[in-house]
Amino acid sequence: MSDAQNQEPQTIPAISSLSQTLKMRSGYELVSCSEAPNQVRILGRVPGEMMDTWKVMMSALLDASERASWNIDISKQYFKRQGHLVFGWRIILQGQDVADRLLEVCEVVSNAPRAKVVVEEQRLYGASANRNAPRGGKGAQGVLTAVVGPMAIAAQRSGGG
């Protein structure tokens, strides 16, 4: 990577606190930003291990924009970097004097719920609880007593094991 790619992008002062809050809460790393009348655009990347947190953050921002005086558009922007197709997360905030509303957006980000990882266990139908137990009883067989290979096939054919 060149020195230019390792440098932080030049941030507009109004965007700096939003960028820091997004990074602290969801791992969002600012790549570029721009400001126009009634619009702020930022582009950044989110590490893969932070995607659950980022999804919760996006949901909170979209919910808040329905009640706020600003609108938000969050989308992936694809582009080529060193011959590889990559993407970044683009956030576009729009509204009257939206740059003055960035503290409100920071508050939404700060107050967004934390992501929880939930592991659900599903029963596998069609298999009994002792499906791997040998016919003669429950439990595993020892390495020296287990019948494997051609002998297992012969035992199966003769009705044993």
Buried (B, 14 or more C-beta within 10 A) or exposed (E): EEEEEEEEBEBBEBBEBBBBBBBEBBBBBBBEBEBEEEBBBBBBBBEEEBEBBBEBBBEBBBEBBEEBEBBBEBEEEEEEEEEEEEEBBBBBBBBEEBBEBBEEBBEBBEEBEEBEEEEEEEEEEEEEEEEEEBEEEEEEBEEEEEBEEEEEEEEEEEEEB
